């Protein structure tokens, strides 16, 4: 149990060799949820997009494939994740892909920069989630979208006892927090077995 706990706690802040393995695992295992969730967003060519908690960087590649001439930014609190995301996107790094270390609690971007902000399997670990969502709202353009994708959809999930620092939320709770942060037309989308994507629009 100790090894399992150590392994999955690396989801929050990947570090060292175990963290590197977890990043490769997440790039692969998050693909079905991410691809389904992104299909729900009407991504346009030329968009500027941000993935918070970008992990191993696979979502950045998926975003760019959906937006011809687009620009993608990745942010992660883990230095290991930043390095992996940069490696995975090396061909377009600092051209169409920009990755840096930072926190969702204080996004290092100007107001109204992005057309889309995504968060894949990461809001569980954000400090003061309502405040972080206000930050997301701040950096979006008017009409910009926030898309939160989660697989743990039970607030009392057993995963919270396995992964240190993890907080699980129901889709309804996430929708309410997006509404409170100023998002409009917030929608919950569900898909078996437990996928949920919650999308809100900035006015």
C-alpha positions as CSV (number, residue, x, y, z in Angstrom):
1,X,0.0,0.0,0.0
2,X,2.9,2.3,0.8
3,X,4.4,1.9,-2.7
4,X,1.0,2.4,-4.3
5,X,0.3,5.5,-2.3
6,X,3.8,6.9,-3.2
7,X,3.2,6.1,-6.9
8,X,-0.2,7.8,-7.2
9,X,0.8,10.8,-5.0
10,X,3.2,11.5,-7.8
11,X,0.1,12.4,-9.9
12,X,0.0,15.7,-8.0
13,X,3.6,16.7,-8.2
14,X,5.7,14.3,-10.3
15,X,9.3,14.0,-9.1
16,X,12.3,11.8,-9.9
17,X,12.2,8.5,-11.7
18,X,8.8,7.5,-10.3
19,X,7.4,10.9,-11.5
20,X,8.9,10.3,-15.0
21,X,7.1,7.0,-15.2
22,X,3.9,8.5,-13.9
23,X,4.0,11.2,-16.6
24,X,4.3,8.6,-19.3
25,X,1.5,6.7,-17.8
26,X,-0.8,9.8,-17.6
27,X,0.0,10.7,-21.2
28,X,-1.3,7.3,-22.3
29,X,-4.2,6.7,-19.9
30,X,-5.7,10.2,-20.0
31,X,-6.0,10.0,-23.8
32,X,-9.6,8.7,-24.0
33,X,-11.0,11.2,-21.5
34,X,-9.0,14.1,-23.1
35,X,-10.0,13.3,-26.7
36,X,-13.7,12.9,-25.8
37,X,-13.7,16.1,-23.7
38,X,-11.9,18.1,-26.4
39,X,-14.5,16.9,-29.0
40,X,-17.1,18.7,-26.9
41,X,-15.4,22.1,-27.4
42,X,-15.8,23.8,-30.8
43,X,-12.1,24.5,-31.1
44,X,-11.3,27.0,-33.9
45,X,-8.2,27.5,-36.0
46,X,-5.8,30.2,-34.7
47,X,-6.9,29.8,-31.1
48,X,-4.5,30.6,-28.2
49,X,-5.0,27.8,-25.6
50,X,-3.7,27.0,-22.1
51,X,-3.5,23.6,-20.4
52,X,-3.1,23.9,-16.7
53,X,-1.5,20.9,-15.0
54,X,-0.1,20.0,-18.4
55,X,1.7,16.9,-17.0
56,X,3.6,15.1,-19.7
57,X,2.5,17.4,-22.5
58,X,0.3,15.1,-24.5
59,X,-2.8,17.4,-24.2
60,X,-0.8,20.2,-25.7
61,X,-0.2,18.2,-28.8
62,X,-3.9,17.2,-29.0
63,X,-5.0,20.8,-28.7
64,X,-2.6,22.0,-31.4
65,X,-3.9,19.2,-33.8
66,X,-7.4,20.7,-33.4
67,X,-6.4,24.3,-34.2
68,X,-4.5,25.1,-37.4
69,X,-2.1,27.9,-36.7
70,X,-3.0,27.8,-33.0
71,X,-0.7,28.5,-30.0
72,X,-0.7,26.3,-26.9
73,X,0.7,27.1,-23.5
74,X,1.3,24.6,-20.8
75,X,1.6,25.2,-17.1
76,X,2.6,22.8,-14.3
77,X,3.7,23.1,-10.7
78,X,6.2,20.2,-11.2
79,X,9.6,20.9,-12.8
80,X,9.6,17.3,-13.9
81,X,6.4,17.8,-15.7
82,X,7.6,20.9,-17.4
83,X,10.7,19.1,-18.7
84,X,8.7,16.2,-20.0
85,X,6.1,18.4,-21.7
86,X,8.9,20.3,-23.4
87,X,10.5,17.1,-24.6
88,X,7.3,15.7,-25.9
89,X,6.7,19.0,-27.9
90,X,10.3,19.7,-28.8
91,X,9.7,20.3,-32.5
92,X,7.3,23.2,-31.9
93,X,8.7,24.4,-28.5
94,X,8.9,28.2,-28.3
95,X,7.3,28.5,-31.7
96,X,3.7,27.3,-31.2
97,X,4.2,25.5,-27.8
98,X,5.2,27.4,-24.7
99,X,5.6,25.6,-21.3
100,X,6.5,27.0,-18.0
101,X,6.4,26.1,-14.3
102,X,3.7,27.8,-12.2
103,X,0.6,27.5,-10.1
104,X,-3.1,27.7,-11.0
105,X,-3.5,29.9,-8.0
106,X,-1.5,32.7,-9.7
107,X,-1.5,32.3,-13.5
108,X,1.5,34.0,-15.0
109,X,-0.4,35.4,-18.0
110,X,-2.1,38.7,-18.8
111,X,-5.8,39.3,-18.7
112,X,-7.9,38.1,-21.7
113,X,-5.1,36.1,-23.4
114,X,-6.7,32.7,-24.1
115,X,-9.6,31.4,-26.2
116,X,-9.6,28.1,-24.2
117,X,-8.3,26.9,-20.9
118,X,-8.3,23.1,-20.2
119,X,-7.7,21.2,-17.0
120,X,-7.4,17.4,-17.4
121,X,-7.5,15.3,-14.2
122,X,-5.8,18.1,-12.3
123,X,-8.4,20.2,-10.4
124,X,-8.2,17.7,-7.6
125,X,-4.9,19.2,-6.6
126,X,-5.5,22.9,-7.1
127,X,-5.2,25.0,-3.9
128,X,-8.4,27.0,-3.2
129,X,-10.2,25.8,-6.3
130,X,-12.7,28.6,-6.4
131,X,-9.9,31.2,-6.4
132,X,-8.1,29.3,-9.1
133,X,-11.2,29.3,-11.3
134,X,-11.4,33.1,-10.9
135,X,-7.8,33.2,-12.2
136,X,-8.9,31.0,-15.2
137,X,-11.8,33.5,-15.8
138,X,-9.3,36.4,-15.7
139,X,-7.0,35.0,-18.4
140,X,-9.8,34.1,-20.8
141,X,-11.0,36.4,-23.6
142,X,-14.6,37.3,-23.7
143,X,-16.4,34.3,-25.2
144,X,-13.5,32.1,-24.1
145,X,-14.1,28.6,-22.7
146,X,-12.9,26.7,-19.7
147,X,-13.1,22.9,-20.0
148,X,-12.6,20.7,-16.9
149,X,-12.2,17.0,-17.5
150,X,-12.3,14.5,-14.6
151,X,-12.7,10.8,-14.1
152,X,-13.1,10.9,-10.3
153,X,-16.6,12.2,-9.9
154,X,-17.5,11.2,-6.4
155,X,-16.7,13.7,-3.6
156,X,-16.2,10.8,-1.2
157,X,-13.9,8.9,-3.6
158,X,-11.6,6.3,-2.1
159,X,-8.8,7.9,-4.2
160,X,-8.6,10.8,-1.7
161,X,-7.3,8.3,0.9
162,X,-4.7,6.9,-1.6
163,X,-3.4,10.1,-3.1
164,X,-2.0,12.8,-0.7
165,X,-3.4,16.2,-1.2
166,X,-6.3,15.1,-3.5
167,X,-9.7,16.6,-3.2
168,X,-12.5,15.1,-5.3
169,X,-15.5,17.0,-6.5
170,X,-18.8,16.0,-8.2
171,X,-19.6,17.5,-11.6
172,X,-22.4,19.5,-9.9
173,X,-19.9,21.0,-7.5
174,X,-17.5,21.9,-10.3
175,X,-20.4,23.5,-12.3
176,X,-21.4,25.6,-9.2
177,X,-17.8,26.8,-8.7
178,X,-17.6,27.8,-12.4
179,X,-20.9,29.6,-12.1
180,X,-19.7,31.4,-9.0
181,X,-16.4,32.4,-10.8
182,X,-18.5,34.2,-13.4
183,X,-18.9,31.6,-16.1
184,X,-22.1,31.4,-18.1
185,X,-23.9,28.6,-20.0
186,X,-22.1,26.1,-17.9
187,X,-22.8,22.5,-19.0
188,X,-22.0,19.1,-17.6
189,X,-21.3,16.3,-20.1
190,X,-21.1,12.6,-18.9
191,X,-19.8,9.5,-20.5
192,X,-19.5,6.0,-19.1
193,X,-17.7,4.6,-17.1
194,X,-17.2,7.8,-15.1
195,X,-16.0,10.6,-17.5
196,X,-17.2,14.1,-17.0
197,X,-16.4,17.3,-18.8
198,X,-17.7,20.6,-17.4
199,X,-17.6,23.6,-19.8
200,X,-18.2,27.2,-19.0
201,X,-18.0,30.4,-21.1
202,X,-16.7,33.8,-20.1
203,X,-19.1,36.6,-21.1
